[in-house]
Amino acid sequence: MLGLFYPYGIFLQALAILHFMRRRPDTYWLWIILMGGGLGALVYMVVEVLPDARLLGGAYQVFPRRRRIKQLEGLILDNPSVGNFEELGDLYLDDKKYAKARACFDKVIGRTDELDPMYHRALSEIGLDDFASAAKDLEQVIARDPKYAYQRAAGLYAHALGRLGQKEQADAMFKSVLETSTLTETEYNYASFLASTGRPQEARAMAEKILRKKATMPDYIRRRERPWFWKATALKKRV
């Protein structure tokens, strides 16, 4: 069995292990990959990798995205329109080029009443650890639409306040948002906030709440939320 598909089985095992290290599914899959050889790796890829492909569509678009970035970088020299800067900013944000993304959104804000550019600039600022600027932008977003982005904007505003040391305001905002929001990101950020403010029991309880969600989630949502489950598990061990 270990020699099945040799030498291609070794390549399949390498790909499967790489995916396992990046996505961290249940630990028993590692033993299946290692002990099952090419067949074990193939089973893993059918069960775990193929469903993940739907969630990683953006990763497969990296080259078309960067080609479009190059096109827009040239286009805005002749046509510095709001639409071109906003699209370029979104592409930079997807590429985690946060400083360039913020610069693009700076060109848009003030020329449109839409909330998207301000919200996306806040995401860029969080990526740059500029929580003061992010809090200002997010405050304006939720003042106009408290439930913007399924309350993610409000949750990130609470997170920014916490990172700025505004403990009472952050705590109140987190509690308000979590009365109606079930976003795992917000729950994890609140758990981290609780841990950082000397409330380990509450932090652990919130981490456990996140991990309990796994049992009732559809597979595709559980895959999407997997990074937050890793973080919640690590936080639970730490506090």
N, C-alpha and C positions, 0 to 999 in steps of 0.2 A: 504493500500500500504506500509506503514511504517513497517508492520509486515511480508511482503512477504519474504519467504525463512527463516523466523525466526527459529532457532537462527543464521543460516548461513549468513543471510543478514547483521548482525552486523559485522561479520568477513569480508565480502565483502566490507562493507563501510570502515573498518579500512585499508584494503589493498588499496582501491581506494584513500583514503585520504593520505596515505603514498606516493603513486605514485605521487599524485597531488603536494604534498609539495616538492618532489624531482625534478619533471619535469616541473612544473608550466605552464600547458596549459592555455587556456582562462578561465577567472575567473568564467564564468557562470557554468562551470563544477562542481565547488565546491557546488553551490546551488543545482544542480541536484543530487549530491551524498548525501547531507545532507537532502534534502526534499523528494527525491525519494526513500529513504531507500534502501533495497536490490536490487530492480529493477533498481533504478537510478545508483547504484554502478555497477550493471552488464552491463548496457548500456555504462557507462563510460569505463569499462574495455574492452569491445568489440571495441569501437571506438578509445580509446587512448592507452590502455595498450598493446593490441595485436600487433598493428603496431610498437610500441616501442621495442618489443621483438627482432626484427631484428637488432636494433641498439645496443642492450645491450648484444649481443652474448658473448662478452668478459667477462662480469660480470658473466654469467652463467658458464663460464669455470674456475672460480676461483679455485675450488678444483683440477681439472686436471692440471691446471697451477702450483699450488703449489706442487703437487705431482711430476711434471716434474722438478721443481726447486730442490727438494730434490734429485732426481735421478742425475741431472747434478752436484750438489754440491759434490756428491760422485764420479762421473765419472771423473771429472777434476783432482782429486788426482792422478789417474792412467793415464789419457789421457788428458793433458792440451793443447788440440789442439785449433786452432783459431776458428773452427766451434763451439766447445763446449762452449768456453768463450763467443762468440758472441751470441749464443742462450740463454745462461744464463743471459747475460746482457740485452737482449731484454725482457726476462721474468721478471727480476727485475724491468725494466723500466715500464712494464705494471702494476706491483704491487706497483709502486710508491716508491720503495726502491732505491732512487736515488744514494746514496753513494755506495751501493753495485753494482749498474749498472755501475757507472763510473769506479769503480775498475776493473770490467770485461773488459770494453772497453779499459782501459789502457793496459791490457794484449794483446789486439788484434792489436791496432794501432802500426804501425812499422813492423808488420808481414804480412800485406796485403796492397794492393794499393786501395782497395775498399773505397768508400766514406761513406757507411752506418755506419760503426763503429764510425767514427769521428762525423757524424751528430747526431747519437744517444747518443754519449757522451755529445755533446752540449745540447741535450734535458735533460739529467741527470743533467748537470751543471745549467741549467735554473731552474730545480726543486729544486736545492740546493741554489738558489739565487746567484750563482757564475757567475755573468754576464761577468766578465773579462775573465775567462777561456772559457766561451761559445762563446764570441765574437771572440776569437782567433781561435777556432775550426771552427766556421761558416765562418769566413773570408777565411780559407783554402778551405772549401767546395765550396763556391760560386766562388772562383778564378778558380777552375777547371770546375765547372758547375753552371753558374749563375742562371739557372732555376731549380735547384735541388729541388725535392719534390714539383713540381708545384709552385716554387718560395717561398715556405714556409721558406726554409733556409734563403733566402735573407730578408724576412720579419722579421724573428726572429733575424737576425743580426742587422737590424735597431732598433728593440726593445731593444736588448742588449746594443747598443750604447746609446740609450736614457736613459736607466737605469744607465749607467756609467757617465751620465752628458755631453756626447759629443753631444751637441744639434745640432750644424750645420751639422755635419756628419750624425746624425740620421735623421734629417729632409730631407736632400738631398736623403738619401737612401730610406726612406719611399716613397717620391714622385716618385723616379725612379721605385720602385717596383710596386706602385699602378697605374702606367701608363698602365700596362698590366695585373696585378693580380687583381682578385676579391675575394680573400680569406677573409672571414669575420673576421678571427682572426687577420690578418694584419691590416684591416681597424679599428678594435676595438683598437688594440695596438697603432695605429697612433692617434686615437681620445683621448686615455688616455695620450699620449705624448703631444698632443696639450693642453690639460687641465692642465697638470703639468708644462707647460712652459708659462702659462699666456695668452693663446689664446682661451678663452671660446667660442667665437662665431664660430670659426673654428671647435672646438671640438664638439659643438652641431650640426653643419651642418654634420659632419662625422657620428655622432650617428644617426641622422635622415636618412642619406643615408643608413645605415645598416638596420634600421627598415623598410624602404620602400621596401627593397628586399623581405620581407615576402609575400607581395601580389602576387608576380609572381613566387615564388618558388614552386616546386612540394612538396607534403606533406612530403615525406620521407626526403628530404633535409631540409625542415623547421624544422622537428623534430630534426635532427642532429645539426642544427645551433641554436637551442633554447637557450642554455646557453649564447651564444653571444648576442642574442636579450635581454635577461634579463640584461646582463651587460651594453649594450648600453642604455637601458631604465633607469637604475640607473645612468649612467653617464650623460645622458641628464638632469635628475632632479637635479643632483649635480652641474653642471656648469651654 
